[in-house]
Amino acid sequence: MKPAVRIHAVLGSGRSLEPTTRPRHPGIRLPGGLTATRWLSHGASASVGWPLSVEGALNQGDSWAGHCLLNLSQPDIGLEVLTDELHPRYQSGLPAILAVLSDVSAQVSTLGGRAVPGWVLLDLETPGDAQRIRKIQAWCARQGLELAVVGEVQGQAPTYVPIHPFRPLSVTPDLASFLSHPD
């Protein structure tokens, strides 16, 4: 049986791009070494920030990575770019992210694994508009992905979207614990 790799994506603020302490044992054992998710995504994923630490914590000690956490955040792409099809940079948002997820899934299959849709973690540095978050959730649902928010939501948040407050000292164990539980 092929090992399953859950493919997650982090979208949102530049906060997830800030350098952080690398995990002692990066868990994803693929030809890319420490930056395996960057290798899998042809450079689209950033190999820094809290997503790298979360991926390391999820995969630590395993012979094959069970989770691939792609850091696709871009500091200059906000919620309006991700949710407005008429925005001039929209093609650099959700369509580009979907292409990266498809490409990484195909590469995992080529390496003998089975790619499984995971979570999209929307990292909000400032409180996000609930209506735009609903649009992203609808997009995620169509792709077989689930959405969780890291940060705060302005307005009535959808009740079916988990919201995790960003706490710098515990973001890695909090999110690793959340992602490691089966749905």
Steps between C-alpha positions, in 0.01 A plus 500: 500500500632844408578732793250787522628859511252768603562814296432821693542862387560818698363821349497853628722741678873554500504379860532141380806602298696631798805284578456261787705234671530198274381173652787278612380215280321627190253223443448492127749247366505574130775607257462867597659454843422785741294681239308200365170685466682771307649229278162333447337831407780614266580790733140619553506408870711704741730295722477736798248606760271314735374266222848345475504435874149354494594266214810386688298435816235303307752275325765461769614141538305362204669313217274673245340841528132476585450875458628751246440859611542741207566858606338689211456830685586820319519823699352708218200277427212568736150360532367731227741345247407147603124561481442752218516347152513849346808601698800546265713265713235229548685259268795519742268398783261206515560369144876494560454332838277233346765432234770457768283260701431291188868494406614395848235227511623366166862501620411313819331235282811480281709435811279206599271676745129576495411868529199572723330843515563667835437841651544853376622714791412864441749705705349840579735762639207739545135399555358361177163580341255216565334529156832458317590206725170334401599537134837335567326222693268436203804481269674257739190278519491471119862378508439244773699711749394624841560853627623615841585856600809595699423840650179698545187550290313830478125441498308176536743220419363185335431250779650212298842669458739430794669817628836481680634812672860571403724456804865521392634273775247222447403527133711196404366254762145638469481461124698174491250356748206630294630364168603162640146408603301308238193680371 
